[in-house]
Structures are given as C-alpha cells and as structure tokens.
Amino acid sequence: MGTCDSTMGLSNTLLVMALLLSGAASMKSQAYFNETGELPCHFTNSQNISLDELVVFWQDQNKLVLYELFRGKENPQNVHPKYKGRTSFDKDNWTLKLHNIQIKDKGSYQCFVHFKGPKGLVPMYHMSSDLSVLANFSQPEIMVTSNRTENSGIINLTCSSVQGYPEPKEMYFKLKTENSTTKYDTAMKKSQNNVTELYSVSISLSFSVPEASNVSITCVLQLESMELHSLPYNIDAHTKPPPARDPILWIAAVLIMLVILCGMVLVPFLTLRKRKKKQPGPSHECETNKVERKESEQNKKRVQYHVPERSDEAQCVNISETTSGDKSTTHF
C-alpha cells in the first residue's frame, strides 16, 4: 500500500510539473544553409532522474519525429526518413543538433520529456523553438552590359547577387559625385531555385553620366538585418575615352592604307622586271661561255699531229703552232 501511495505521489508531482512547464516560452534559433542548427530543450532535471526512466523526443510542426531517446537508448524506428542520419543529441546541454540545414527545415519544433512509470508515460516537460534559416547572398557585382554611348553620355549597368535567403527587401544603385549622392531605385528581378529555394536577384539601369565630373557607382543589396555593397565602379572625368569616330572615315582610312601597301609591293617588282628585260640574263652568258670553251678545246686538238716513221730511223718532230691554228712548220 505504501508503494502505491509513493507512486501516486510521484505521478501527481510530475503531472503538476507538466502543467506548469508545458506553456514555457518558445525560443528562437537561427541556422545557416548547409550548416548545423540547434534545437534546445531546457530540461533542468532537478530530481536527477536517470535517462533510463525517461523518454525524450523532438518533432516538427508537422508532427514528424526527428529524434527519440527511449529509456537511455536511441530509437530510430520512430524517426521520419527525411531526418534519419541528420541529428545528434547533446546529453549535457539537452540540445538536438540538426545537420545539413536546408531552407525547408525552417519552422517550429517541440521537444518532449516523459517519465516512463509503471502505468505508462507521464509528461514532464515540453518546449517549443522556432528555427529560421539564412543563406548568405554573394557580394553584389556591377557589370557593364553595353558600351557607353559617348554622343549621348548614357551608360548601361547591371548588378546581381545570387544564392541567398530570405528574399532581400530592395536593391539599388548609388551614384556619388564630388558634390552629390543620388539613389537610383529600379525594379528588382528575382528567381528562386526549385530545389534549394535560394534566391538570385538583379537590377539594371541606364543613366546619363555628368560631364566633367568624377563618378563612383555602388550597388546596394538591402537585407532584413544588414546591407551588402558592391565594389565601386569608377568613371574618371580625365580619362574618359574620346567620342566615337565616324565609321565612313575609318573605312576611307583603311582603303588608303591598302593602296599604299599595294604600291610599296608593286613598284619594286615592276622596276626589277624592267631591268631584266634590258640586260641579258645569266642563262645567256652561261651559254656563251660554253660555246667559247668548246671552240678552244677543238683548236687545241687540231695542233696535235702524228708524224709517220721513215724507213730506218726515227725522227724527232718539233711542232710549233701558231695561235691562229692554220699554219705549222716541221724541222728534221
């Protein structure tokens, strides 16, 4: 009987604690995309109840279970598939860590602590927390979408920033000169990825650049709690490019250059050709030299004679030749 009274007393105490603590204020937590978020459960456990006597679990706003600790042991059977392998429980701080945070993980979560008694589960503690998810936008970047029209002084710019969350409040250009600062509001174009739910935004602007003035243009992305600024795009009044030339003048200049180049190539060629016609070429001189060498060899052969022997004694013949090759004298 004493045991029943003791059990009933503990049950009543736990029921009173549940009624007092079930309406505890919810906490707000924040996590970044693809990182780890924390879902607290500030259960003090002042009575030092063993985890072997408790059932602890977290569920989301759709009543899907993220994690369950049943009498000191993890129970993955009740965990929804979208959360399996993504959680870890910090027993010292009574905090559930949710890994690989996605945009769709934002929302409300609750932790529950029950006492596992002889008559079943007795609620002891309940806490809610609201998780918000952020993704850092890239630094805004200014790009020139078309060349500046010098005659009209118009310049076309685009500024963009990608892969961020939540949707930014506004995006605008800020133009600074030596004497003034002007804000240029324009319609912000946005797109959202169907899988990651991240936003990409951009704005475009065409405006007239003040004459004889240094200009610094900045793109500003206004978020909920901060501003992101692009690197300045500077236009120096002293280094502005000269006005665009008339294309007809450019074409005429190119034609003149072509005529000059053709003249430089053709004149030496024609001059060399005329010289070749006036003077005999090397082939003619070579033929003349061959003919002369051939005649000289024939003359040399003509002066060589064979004198017949006389009957009983050999004669010595001395032949002297003349340069004409027509006469010869023989002495015995």
C-alpha positions in Angstrom: 0.0 0.0 0.0 2.9 2.3 0.8 4.4 1.6 -2.5 1.2 2.6 -4.3 0.9 5.8 -2.3 4.5 6.6 -3.2 3.9 6.0 -6.9 0.7 8.0 -6.8 2.6 10.9 -5.1 5.3 10.9 -7.7 2.7 10.8 -10.5 0.9 13.7 -9.1 4.1 15.7 -8.7 5.1 15.0 -12.3 1.6 15.9 -13.5 1.8 19.3 -11.7 5.2 19.9 -13.2 3.9 19.2 -16.7 1.0 21.6 -16.2 3.4 24.3 -15.0 6.1 23.8 -17.7 4.0 22.9 -20.8 3.4 26.5 -21.5 7.0 27.6 -21.3 8.1 30.3 -23.7 9.4 29.2 -27.1 13.0 30.0 -28.1 14.1 31.4 -31.4 17.2 29.8 -33.0 18.9 30.6 -36.3 21.0 28.4 -38.7 22.8 28.8 -42.0 22.1 26.9 -45.1 24.1 23.6 -45.4 25.4 24.0 -41.8 24.2 22.8 -38.4 21.3 24.1 -36.4 20.5 23.6 -32.7 17.1 22.8 -31.2 17.2 23.3 -27.5 15.3 21.6 -24.8 16.0 23.3 -21.5 15.1 20.4 -19.2 16.8 21.0 -15.8 16.2 17.5 -14.4 16.5 18.9 -10.8 15.4 15.5 -9.4 18.4 13.7 -11.2 16.1 11.2 -12.9 18.1 8.7 -14.8 17.7 8.7 -18.6 16.8 5.0 -18.3 13.5 6.2 -16.8 12.8 8.9 -19.4 11.5 9.1 -23.0 12.8 12.2 -24.9 11.9 13.1 -28.4 11.7 16.1 -30.9 9.1 16.6 -33.6 8.5 19.3 -36.2 5.4 21.4 -36.9 4.0 18.5 -39.0 4.3 16.0 -36.1 7.2 14.2 -37.8 9.8 12.8 -35.3 13.4 14.0 -35.7 14.9 12.0 -32.8 13.8 9.7 -30.0 15.7 8.6 -26.9 13.8 5.7 -25.3 15.0 4.9 -21.8 18.5 5.9 -22.5 18.8 4.4 -26.0 18.2 5.9 -29.4 15.1 4.6 -31.2 15.4 5.2 -34.9 12.3 3.3 -35.7 10.0 6.2 -35.0 12.3 8.8 -36.8 10.9 10.1 -40.2 13.1 9.2 -43.2 13.9 12.9 -44.0 15.6 13.3 -40.6 17.5 10.0 -40.4 21.2 10.4 -40.1 20.9 14.2 -39.7 20.6 14.5 -35.9 22.8 14.1 -32.8 21.8 14.6 -29.2 24.0 16.5 -26.7 23.1 15.0 -23.4 25.0 17.6 -21.4 23.1 20.6 -22.8 19.9 18.8 -23.7 20.2 20.1 -27.2 19.4 18.3 -30.5 21.7 19.2 -33.4 20.2 19.1 -36.9 22.9 18.8 -39.6 22.9 19.9 -43.3 20.2 22.5 -42.7 18.0 23.2 -45.8 15.6 26.1 -46.4 12.7 23.7 -46.0 13.8 23.0 -42.4 12.7 26.4 -41.1 9.7 26.3 -38.8 8.6 25.3 -35.4 9.9 22.4 -33.3 9.0 20.9 -30.0 10.9 18.7 -27.5 9.0 16.4 -25.1 10.3 14.7 -21.9 8.2 11.9 -20.4 8.7 9.8 -17.3 8.4 6.1 -18.0 6.4 4.8 -15.0 4.6 1.6 -14.2 1.4 2.9 -15.6 2.9 4.3 -18.8 4.3 7.7 -19.9 3.9 10.7 -17.7 4.6 14.1 -19.3 7.3 16.1 -17.5 8.5 18.8 -19.9 7.6 20.4 -23.2 9.4 23.2 -25.0 8.9 24.9 -28.4 11.6 26.6 -30.6 11.4 28.5 -33.9 14.1 27.8 -36.3 14.9 30.3 -39.0 17.3 29.6 -41.9 19.7 32.0 -43.6 21.8 31.8 -46.7 24.4 34.5 -47.4 24.0 36.3 -50.7 27.1 36.8 -52.8 28.6 40.3 -52.8 26.7 42.4 -55.4 28.7 42.7 -58.7 28.4 45.5 -61.2 28.7 44.7 -64.9 28.6 47.0 -67.9 26.0 45.5 -70.2 26.8 47.6 -73.3 29.5 50.2 -74.3 29.0 53.7 -73.3 27.4 55.9 -76.0 29.6 58.9 -75.9 27.4 61.2 -78.0 24.5 60.8 -75.5 26.6 60.2 -72.4 24.5 57.1 -71.5 25.9 54.1 -69.7 24.1 50.8 -69.1 24.8 48.8 -65.9 23.6 45.6 -64.3 24.1 44.5 -60.7 23.5 40.9 -59.5 23.7 38.8 -56.3 23.0 35.1 -56.0 22.3 32.1 -53.7 20.8 33.8 -50.7 17.8 33.6 -48.4 15.4 35.1 -47.3 14.3 37.3 -50.1 16.0 40.8 -49.8 14.0 43.9 -49.2 15.5 46.0 -52.1 18.4 46.6 -54.4 19.5 49.9 -55.8 22.4 51.9 -57.4 24.0 54.7 -55.5 25.9 57.3 -57.6 28.4 59.7 -56.0 30.0 62.8 -57.5 32.1 65.4 -55.8 29.0 67.4 -54.9 26.1 65.0 -54.5 24.9 61.4 -53.9 21.9 60.1 -55.8 19.9 56.9 -55.2 18.6 55.1 -58.3 15.6 52.8 -57.5 14.7 50.3 -60.1 12.7 47.1 -60.3 14.4 44.1 -58.8 14.3 40.9 -60.8 14.3 37.7 -58.7 14.3 34.0 -59.3 14.1 31.1 -56.8 15.7 27.7 -57.3 13.1 24.9 -57.2 15.3 22.5 -55.2 17.3 24.7 -52.8 14.7 27.5 -52.6 17.6 30.1 -52.7 17.1 33.4 -54.4 19.1 35.2 -57.1 18.4 38.9 -57.7 19.5 41.6 -60.2 18.8 45.1 -61.3 19.6 47.1 -64.5 19.9 50.8 -65.1 20.7 53.3 -67.9 21.6 56.8 -66.9 23.4 59.8 -68.0 26.9 60.4 -66.7 27.6 64.0 -65.6 30.1 65.9 -67.7 33.5 66.8 -66.4 32.9 65.0 -63.1 34.4 62.0 -61.4 31.7 59.4 -60.7 31.6 56.5 -58.3 28.8 54.0 -58.6 27.9 51.4 -56.0 25.3 48.7 -55.9 23.5 48.1 -52.5 21.5 45.0 -51.5 19.3 45.6 -48.5 18.6 42.5 -46.4 16.5 42.2 -43.3 19.3 43.0 -40.9 22.2 44.2 -43.0 23.4 45.8 -46.2 25.7 44.3 -48.8 27.8 46.7 -51.0 29.5 46.0 -54.3 32.9 47.2 -55.2 32.7 50.8 -56.6 32.6 51.3 -60.4 34.5 54.5 -61.0 34.4 56.8 -64.0 37.2 59.3 -64.2 36.4 62.5 -66.0 40.0 63.0 -67.1 40.3 59.5 -68.6 37.0 59.3 -70.5 37.5 57.8 -73.9 37.3 60.2 -76.9 34.0 60.3 -78.9 33.4 57.5 -81.4 34.7 58.3 -84.9 32.5 58.2 -88.0 32.7 54.7 -89.5 32.9 56.2 -93.0 36.2 57.9 -92.1 37.5 54.6 -90.7 36.7 52.8 -94.0 38.4 55.5 -96.0 41.5 55.3 -93.9 41.7 51.5 -94.3 41.3 51.8 -98.1 44.1 54.4 -98.3 46.4 52.2 -96.2 45.7 49.3 -98.6 46.5 51.4 -101.6 49.8 52.5 -100.1 50.8 48.9 -99.2 50.0 47.7 -102.7 52.1 50.5 -104.1 55.1 49.6 -101.9 54.9 46.0 -103.1 54.3 46.6 -106.8 56.8 49.4 -107.6 59.9 47.4 -106.7 58.6 44.4 -108.5 57.9 46.3 -111.8 61.3 48.0 -111.6 63.1 44.7 -111.3 61.2 43.3 -114.2 62.3 46.2 -116.5 65.9 45.7 -115.5 65.7 42.0 -116.5 64.4 42.9 -120.0 67.3 45.4 -120.7 70.2 43.1 -119.6 70.8 39.6 -120.7 70.1 37.1 -118.1 72.6 34.8 -116.5 71.4 31.9 -118.7 72.6 33.6 -121.9 76.0 34.4 -120.5 76.4 30.8 -119.5 75.6 29.6 -123.0 78.2 32.0 -124.5 80.9 30.8 -122.1 80.2 27.1 -123.0 80.5 27.8 -126.7 83.8 29.6 -126.3 85.2 26.8 -124.1 84.2 24.3 -126.7 85.9 26.1 -129.6 89.1 26.5 -127.5 89.2 22.7 -126.9 88.8 22.0 -130.6 91.7 24.3 -131.5 93.9 22.5 -129.1 93.1 19.2 -130.7 93.9 20.4 -134.2 97.6 21.3 -133.4 98.4 17.8 -132.3 99.7 15.7 -135.2 101.1 12.2 -135.6 104.2 12.1 -137.9 104.8 8.8 -139.8 108.1 7.0 -139.2 110.8 6.8 -142.0 112.3 3.5 -143.1 115.3 3.0 -140.8 115.4 5.8 -138.2 113.1 7.6 -136.0 112.7 11.2 -136.5 112.2 13.8 -133.9 109.5 16.1 -134.7 109.1 19.5 -133.1 105.8 21.1 -133.7 105.4 24.7 -133.2 101.9 26.1 -133.6 100.5 29.4 -134.1 97.6 30.9 -132.3 95.5 31.0 -135.5 95.8 27.2 -135.9 96.0 27.5 -139.8 99.8 27.0 -140.4 102.6 24.7 -138.9 106.3 24.2 -139.6 108.2 20.9 -139.2 112.0 20.7 -138.9 114.0 17.4 -139.4 
